Amino acid sequence: MATLVTQLGTTTGSQRQIRSNRLLSSGVLAGPFYVALALAQAFTRPGFDLRRHDISLLTNGSLGWIQIGNFLISGVLVIGAATGLRHALATGPTRTWGPRLVAAYGACIALAGIFVADPMGGFPPGSAQATAMSWHGGLHLLCGAVGFLALITACFVFACRFFHEGRRGWGIYSAANGALYLVTFFGSVFVGQSMPGLSVLGLWIAVLLGWSWLTAVCAKGVPA
């Protein structure tokens, strides 16, 4: 009887691990998928200039559905990764707040696809410069800010866990990534319209930092 219980426990644990790995794989896929599709559009959409235009502007125009889909699919993949992280983390405060913060990031990405950004800086070609921000444009910016801050906080939460477990390299990487992510994000907001090129560059750096960290953590699977 004891042997049977042990075998059942082992089987259940094995199934849980398989499920967790499958969900974590969605987190590994999300970043490369988002960045590749965004860049493919950036280099092929007429009138789009990576030096001046934020990637969110791609939600506008006749082909805007592609970036909207990119936001929605990437967001769902991140939410799946958050569920995988929840399964992978057995104990500790990170088990609760880490996955929640990652899930919040995923939800905000998906919502950014629903609440599209306003046309700006001459994109799409022929669009008029908005004199006031629309309600959906405002919600798009809010979703972006909340999502970025959620992932930045997740970097620090996981850094604490890694340091506690003695995984100093991962702890330093997560903390440094979170700090640089925070600086580039707020830096891009601060320069704003006064230096649009620098602002867009800062946002791109922030986006790449966030996606690369999430990809690495999901690929690692977190537990030692």
TAQUIBEL-V250112 format. One record per residue. N is the residue number from 1. SS is DSSP state (~ for helix, > for strand, _ for the rest). D_LAST is the distance of its C-alpha to the last C-alpha in Angstrom with 1 decimal. Layout:
n = [N & N]
ss = [SS & SS]
d_last = [D_LAST & D_LAST]
This chain:
n = [1 & 2 & 3 & 4 & 5 & 6 & 7 & 8 & 9 & 10 & 11 & 12 & 13 & 14 & 15 & 16 & 17 & 18 & 19 & 20 & 21 & 22 & 23 & 24 & 25 & 26 & 27 & 28 & 29 & 30 & 31 & 32 & 33 & 34 & 35 & 36 & 37 & 38 & 39 & 40 & 41 & 42 & 43 & 44 & 45 & 46 & 47 & 48 & 49 & 50 & 51 & 52 & 53 & 54 & 55 & 56 & 57 & 58 & 59 & 60 & 61 & 62 & 63 & 64 & 65 & 66 & 67 & 68 & 69 & 70 & 71 & 72 & 73 & 74 & 75 & 76 & 77 & 78 & 79 & 80 & 81 & 82 & 83 & 84 & 85 & 86 & 87 & 88 & 89 & 90 & 91 & 92 & 93 & 94 & 95 & 96 & 97 & 98 & 99 & 100 & 101 & 102 & 103 & 104 & 105 & 106 & 107 & 108 & 109 & 110 & 111 & 112 & 113 & 114 & 115 & 116 & 117 & 118 & 119 & 120 & 121 & 122 & 123 & 124 & 125 & 126 & 127 & 128 & 129 & 130 & 131 & 132 & 133 & 134 & 135 & 136 & 137 & 138 & 139 & 140 & 141 & 142 & 143 & 144 & 145 & 146 & 147 & 148 & 149 & 150 & 151 & 152 & 153 & 154 & 155 & 156 & 157 & 158 & 159 & 160 & 161 & 162 & 163 & 164 & 165 & 166 & 167 & 168 & 169 & 170 & 171 & 172 & 173 & 174 & 175 & 176 & 177 & 178 & 179 & 180 & 181 & 182 & 183 & 184 & 185 & 186 & 187 & 188 & 189 & 190 & 191 & 192 & 193 & 194 & 195 & 196 & 197 & 198 & 199 & 200 & 201 & 202 & 203 & 204 & 205 & 206 & 207 & 208 & 209 & 210 & 211 & 212 & 213 & 214 & 215 & 216 & 217 & 218 & 219 & 220 & 221 & 222 & 223 & 224]
ss = [_ & ~ & ~ & ~ & ~ & ~ & ~ & ~ & ~ & ~ & ~ & ~ & ~ & ~ & ~ & ~ & ~ & ~ & ~ & ~ & ~ & ~ & ~ & ~ & ~ & ~ & ~ & ~ & ~ & ~ & ~ & ~ & ~ & ~ & ~ & ~ & ~ & ~ & ~ & ~ & ~ & ~ & ~ & ~ & _ & _ & _ & _ & _ & _ & _ & _ & _ & _ & ~ & ~ & ~ & ~ & ~ & _ & _ & _ & _ & ~ & ~ & ~ & ~ & ~ & ~ & ~ & ~ & ~ & ~ & ~ & ~ & ~ & ~ & ~ & ~ & ~ & ~ & ~ & ~ & ~ & ~ & ~ & ~ & ~ & _ & _ & _ & _ & _ & ~ & ~ & ~ & ~ & ~ & ~ & ~ & ~ & ~ & ~ & ~ & ~ & ~ & ~ & ~ & ~ & ~ & ~ & ~ & ~ & ~ & _ & _ & _ & _ & _ & > & _ & _ & > & _ & _ & _ & _ & _ & _ & _ & _ & _ & _ & _ & ~ & ~ & ~ & ~ & ~ & ~ & ~ & ~ & ~ & ~ & ~ & ~ & ~ & ~ & ~ & ~ & ~ & ~ & ~ & ~ & ~ & ~ & ~ & ~ & ~ & ~ & ~ & ~ & ~ & ~ & _ & _ & _ & ~ & ~ & ~ & ~ & ~ & ~ & ~ & ~ & ~ & ~ & ~ & ~ & ~ & ~ & ~ & ~ & ~ & ~ & ~ & ~ & ~ & ~ & ~ & ~ & ~ & ~ & ~ & ~ & ~ & ~ & ~ & ~ & ~ & ~ & ~ & ~ & ~ & ~ & ~ & ~ & ~ & ~ & ~ & ~ & ~ & ~ & ~ & ~ & ~ & ~ & ~ & ~ & ~ & _ & _ & _ & _]
d_last = [31.6 & 28.5 & 27.4 & 28.1 & 26.1 & 23.1 & 23.6 & 24.0 & 20.8 & 18.9 & 20.8 & 20.1 & 16.4 & 16.7 & 18.9 & 16.7 & 13.9 & 16.6 & 18.0 & 14.8 & 14.4 & 18.1 & 18.0 & 15.3 & 17.5 & 20.2 & 18.3 & 18.0 & 21.7 & 23.0 & 23.1 & 24.7 & 27.1 & 28.2 & 28.8 & 30.5 & 32.8 & 33.6 & 34.5 & 36.5 & 38.6 & 38.9 & 40.5 & 42.7 & 43.9 & 47.4 & 47.6 & 43.9 & 43.1 & 39.6 & 41.0 & 42.6 & 41.2 & 38.0 & 36.2 & 36.9 & 40.6 & 40.0 & 40.2 & 43.9 & 46.6 & 47.3 & 44.0 & 42.1 & 40.7 & 38.4 & 36.5 & 36.8 & 35.1 & 32.4 & 31.6 & 31.7 & 29.6 & 27.0 & 26.9 & 26.5 & 23.6 & 21.8 & 22.5 & 21.1 & 17.8 & 17.8 & 18.3 & 15.4 & 13.1 & 14.9 & 14.1 & 10.4 & 10.1 & 11.2 & 12.4 & 13.5 & 16.1 & 13.9 & 13.9 & 17.7 & 18.5 & 16.0 & 17.0 & 20.6 & 20.9 & 19.7 & 22.1 & 24.8 & 24.4 & 24.9 & 27.8 & 29.4 & 29.2 & 30.9 & 33.5 & 34.2 & 35.5 & 37.7 & 39.2 & 40.2 & 40.9 & 44.5 & 46.2 & 46.3 & 47.4 & 49.6 & 47.0 & 47.7 & 50.9 & 53.9 & 52.1 & 53.6 & 51.8 & 51.0 & 53.0 & 50.6 & 47.1 & 47.0 & 45.2 & 42.7 & 42.3 & 41.5 & 39.0 & 37.3 & 36.9 & 35.7 & 33.0 & 31.9 & 31.7 & 29.9 & 27.4 & 26.7 & 26.4 & 24.0 & 21.6 & 22.2 & 21.3 & 18.1 & 17.1 & 17.8 & 16.2 & 12.8 & 13.6 & 14.1 & 10.8 & 9.1 & 11.9 & 11.6 & 8.1 & 9.7 & 8.4 & 12.1 & 12.6 & 10.9 & 12.6 & 15.8 & 15.7 & 15.3 & 18.0 & 20.3 & 20.1 & 21.0 & 23.8 & 25.3 & 25.1 & 27.0 & 29.6 & 30.3 & 30.6 & 33.0 & 34.7 & 35.6 & 36.9 & 38.9 & 40.8 & 41.4 & 44.7 & 46.0 & 43.8 & 42.6 & 41.4 & 39.1 & 38.0 & 37.0 & 35.2 & 33.2 & 32.3 & 31.3 & 29.0 & 27.4 & 27.0 & 25.4 & 23.0 & 21.9 & 21.6 & 19.8 & 17.1 & 16.8 & 16.8 & 14.0 & 11.7 & 12.8 & 12.5 & 8.9 & 8.4 & 6.4 & 3.8 & 0.0]
